[in-house]
Amino acid sequence: MDVLVVLLFVSLVFVTGAVLFFVRAAVSGEFDQGDRLSLLPLESDSESGPDAQESPNSQEGARR
């Protein structure tokens, strides 16, 4: 029966530690990039894609 009391105390310490760790991480802003990273594939490729800027070599080939 003594083991059950010790296990209950140890589990409460672990749960309290996990909750405190999560609250500290959430308050510090560690999870703020989650929304930005999940919406990143939906952004337009024309702004930052490789086709956004033509290289000078491609213009020379069109003139020849």
N, C-alpha and C positions, 0 to 999 in steps of 0.2 A: 504494500500500500504506500510505503514511503517513496517508491520509485515513481508512482503515479503523480505524486505531488511535485517531485523534482522535474518530471517531464512536462507537467503543466506550466511550471515556472519558466523552464527553458524555452518552451514554445511561445509563451507570452513575451519573453525578451526578444526572440527572433522576429515576431510579428511587429512589435513596437519599433525595433531597429529598421525593419523594411519600410514601414510607414514613414518614419522620420527621414530615411534616405530618399524616398520618393518625393516627399514634400520639399526637402532641400534642393533636389535636382529640378523640380518644377518651378520653384521660386527663383532659382539662379538663371533660368532661361535656357536650360539644356535641351528642352524639347520644342523650342520655338521654330527650328528649321523644318520640322515635320510637315507643316502645311506647304511651305515653299518647295520642298523637294518633291512632294506628291503632285504638285501642279506643274512642275518643270517640263514634263513631256507634252503638256498641252500648249506650251508657248509656240509662237510662230517661228519657223526655221528661217524665214527671210531676213530676220534681224541679225542672227549670229551664225548662220550656216555658211558652208564653204562657197556656195553659189552667190552669196551676197555681194562679193567684190570680184570683179573680173581681173584676172592677171594681165599684165602688159603683153605676155606672149600670146594670149588668145586674141587680142586685138590685132597683133601683127599678122597672125595667120589669116584673119579675115581680109586684110588689105592686099595680100598676095594674090 
